[in-house]
């Protein structure tokens, strides 16, 4: 039996969803620097300056990751962790701080005791490669959106294969054709899976 709605949902589920991250620090220039670095890696970013603003940020932006630099100090980082725990944040926290610092270790332990999922801390100063390695789990590999179409299988299933012309606009001539399988949406609008 042919299920175009299931095919459409399967195609949608393979699309890459941009991960969201919140950079939480009291210093604007630190937030801007980290946000830019994370955007270059493929994240959608938001910022939070104070622990009191964290609840609104979590409700509005729904981040999967919170990056928590130690530039504003251990007390501010601890308050951010408490705010995340109070909101029952389901994502992960990446703490940035000096390598081997007992304060960083204490904050990681505090986060875990509060029930916040802590990633291994990233030692500062860091390189882009180190940041990428720390957040790589959030950067899913994009699955191909257009799997190869077996024309004979489509014809056997009773579906039709449509061709759409590709025009070479400078020459105003037919250049190629693109084939696609029309899918009827539940609202009656047609869409297609191209190959």
N, C-alpha and C positions, 0 to 999 in steps of 0.2 A: 504494500500500500504506500502511496506517495504522500509525504507529509511536508508541504512547503514551509509551514510555520516552524517546524523543527529544524529544517535546513537553514532557515533564516536566523534562528536563535543560535545554532551551532556556529554559523559564520560570525555572528556578532560576538560570541564568547571567545573567538580567537583574536579579536582585535586587542591591540595593546592599550591598556589603560595607564595613563600617566600617573605615577605615584605622587602623593602629596606629602610635603614635609613642612614642619613649622620650626623656624629658627628662633629659639627663645634665649634672649640675652638683653641686658639693660643698656648695652652700648649699640647705638645705631650703626656705626661704621662696621662693627663686627658682624651684625646681622646682615648688612648689605653685602659684605665680602662673602660670607658663607652662602647667602641666597644666590648670588651670582655663580659661585662655584657649583652649587647643587643644580641650578637651572641648566648649566652647561652639561651636566651628567644626565639630564632628562627629567628632572623633578619639576613639579609645580610647587612654588614656595609661598609661604606666608610668614609673618613675623609676629613675635610677642615680646614686649619689653618688660612686663611685670607679671608676677604670679597671679595677681588679682584679675588680669586680663585673660588668663589661660582658659577659663571655662567658656568664655565667648568665642575664643579662637577654635577650641575643639568642637563646639557646636556648629560654627559657621563653615570652617574649612575641612573638617574631618580628616586630619592628617594621619598617615600610617606610621610616621616617624617624627620624633621631636629631636632636634639637634640642640644640645645644651652645652655651650662653651662655658668655661670657668672665668671668663674675663671680668665679669661683674662680681666675682668672689663666691666663696663656698656657701655663705648664708643665702644669697640670692638663688643659687643653684638648688640648694636644699628646699627653699620655698617653692620653686618650680616643681620639684619632685612631689612635694606634698599636695600641690594643686592638681597634678596629674593623677595621683592616687585618689584624691577626693572625688574626682570625676570618673574614676574607674577606667582610665585610659587603656584601651585594648591594643594599642600599637607598641612600638619599641622606642627606646631612648638611647641616643648616642651621646655620650659625655666626652667632651674635648678638654684635655688638661695636660699638665706637664707629665712626662714619662716617669713612672715609678713614684708618683706623688702619693703620700699616705692620705691626703685629702680626697684625691680622686677615688682611691680605693674605698674610703669611708662613704663617699657619696654613692658609689655603685652598690655597696652593701646596704645603705639606707634605702635606695630605690627598690632593691630586691625585697627587703623587709616590709616595705610598703605595698608590695605586690605589683610593682612596675617592672615590665620586661626590659632589662638593660642589655644592650649590646656591649661587646668588649670595648673599653674606652679607646679613643684615638689620641695618641700622643701628639702634643704640639711642640714645636711647629711641625706641620705635616705637608706632604706633597699631594698633588691631585690624585696620584695613583693610590696613596694611602686612604684618602677619602673615598675613592671609588671602591676599593676593596672592602671598606667598612659598610658601605651601603649597597653592595652588589646584589644582595638578595632581593632588594626592592625593585631592581631594574630588570624586569622580565624580558626574556628574548622574545621578540615579536614573531609570532607564527605567520606563515604566508596567508594572506587573505584570499588569494585566488588559487585554490588547488587545481591541478590539471583536470580538465573535463573530458571524460570518455564519451565521445559522440554516440557510439553504438549503444552504450548503456542508457544514455538519455533517451534515445529513440525507442528502445525496448520498454522503458518505463511509461511510455505514453506522453512524456513531456515534450515540449517543442524547444528547439534551439534557434535563437534569433540571431541575426547578424545586423550589425550597425556599421554603416560606412564611416571610414576615417578619411577626411578631406585634407589634402595638402593645400592650405589656404593661399600661399604665394602663387602657386601654379593653378589654383582653382580646379584641381583634378582629384579624382578618387585615388587615394594613396594605399589604403588597406581596408580590412574589415575586422571588426571586433565581434566575437560571438559571446552571447550571454544567455542564461536560463532565466526566463521571467518567473518571478515569485509573486503570487497574489497575497497581498497583505490583508489582514482581517478587516481593515477599513475599506478594502476594495482597490487600493492604490497599488500599482505594479512597481516592483523594483526588480533588479536583476543581479545575478552573480556573473561577473565577467571573467573571461579567460583570455 
